[in-house]
Amino acid sequence: MNKSESKYFNTAIKMDKAFLQLLEKKDFEYISIKEICEKAGVNRSTFYLHYDNTSDLLSESIRYMNEQFLSYFQAESVEIITKLKICPIEELILVEPKYLMPYLTYIKEHKKLFQTVISKPTSMNLEETYQRMFQRVFNPIMERFDFPVSERNYVMAFYINGIIAIIMEWVKSDCCDTIEQITDIIIKCVMPPNLRTWRKRNESRNLFR
C-alpha cells in the first residue's frame, strides 16, 4: 500500500468510526453528512470521494466492523482447526460456545448498528461474514463425517441462514436475552438431530463398502 492509498484508507476509517460514535447517540435518519465530517475532521468533498450517501457509509461501517471481528476470529481458528482434526469423532460439534459467544458479544456491543440495518439485511452482509468465519470449521467436520463435497455448500447455507435468523430475532428484541441463552438456543437448533443423521448415514455407507 503506497502513501496515497494509506491516506485514503485511514480517512475512510476515520469516517467509519465517527459514524459509529454518532450512531450510539442518535438514530441513523438524523445523522447528517456535516456531523460525520466534523467528527471525523474531514471536509464534505472528502466524504463524497468515499461514499455516495450515508446509506453507503452504513454498509461500509458494517464491513469495517465485520473485518475487525474476523481478524480476531482468524487468530483463534488455528487452535480450533487442530482440535477438529484430532479429537474423537463423537466430540465434533458444528457450533461451539467458544467461537459463537465472542461474535454474539460483538453484536450486543454494537446492537445499535445492527438494529439500524435490520430492515436492510443485505447491508449487513452477514451471510458472507459467517461463511468466512465458519468455513474453516464446517469443512473439516464434514470431511471427517465423509459428507459429499458436492453437498457441503448446501449444508453450510442451511446452518448459516439458521444462525442468522436467530440472531436477527435477538437484535429485534434489543438483545434482551443473555448471550448464554442465545448460544444455547443456537446449539439446540443446529446440533443434535443433524449430527446423529450424519453419523447414521456414514455408518450405513461403511457397511456397504
Secondary structure, 3 states (H helix, E strand, C coil): CCHHHHHHHHHHHHHHHHHHHHHCCCCHHHCCHHHHHHHHCCCHHHHHHHCCCHHHHHHHHHHHHHHHHHHHHHHHHHHHHHHHHHCCHHHCCCCCHHHHHHHHHHHHHCHHHHHHCCCCHHHHCHHHHHHHHHHHHHHHHHHHCCCCHHHHHHHHHHHHHHHHHHHHHHHHCCCCCCHHHHHHHHHHHHCHHHHHHHHHHHHHHHHCC
